[in-house]
Amino acid sequence: MKGYRILFLLLTVNCLLLTFSISTAKEYDREIQEYRDLLEKNPDDLDAAYRMGTLYAWQGDYEEAIRVYEGVLQKEPRYVDAELS
C-alpha cells in the first residue's frame, strides 16, 4: 500500500509540473506577442526587443533569440545586455 501512495504522489507532482510548464509556455507566447505588437508601433525600442529575445531563450528557441539579439546589436552595437546574451 505504501508503494501505491508514493507512486500516486509522484504522478500528482508530475502532473502539477506539466501544468505549470504548459501555462508558463502560454504566458511566454502571450508576452512575445505583446512585444511584437509593441515593436510594430515602435521598432526602435531596443529594450522591448531585448526582452522579447530573452523570452525566446527561456522558451528554448535559441535561434530566434540570437536573431533578435543580433537585430538589437545592429541598431546599437554597444547594447551590452544583448552582446553578453
Residue pairs with C-beta under 8 A, 6 or more apart in sequence:
25 59
28 55
28 58
28 59
31 55
32 52
32 55
32 56
32 59
35 48
35 49
35 51
35 52
35 55
36 52
38 45
38 48
39 45
39 48
39 49
39 52
42 48
44 75
46 72
46 75
46 76
46 79
46 82
49 68
49 71
49 72
50 68
50 69
50 72
50 79
50 81
50 82
50 85
52 68
53 64
53 65
53 66
53 67
53 68
53 69
53 72
53 82
53 85
54 65
54 85
56 62
56 64
56 65
56 68
57 65
57 85
65 85
69 82
69 85
72 79
72 82
73 79
73 82
73 83
77 83
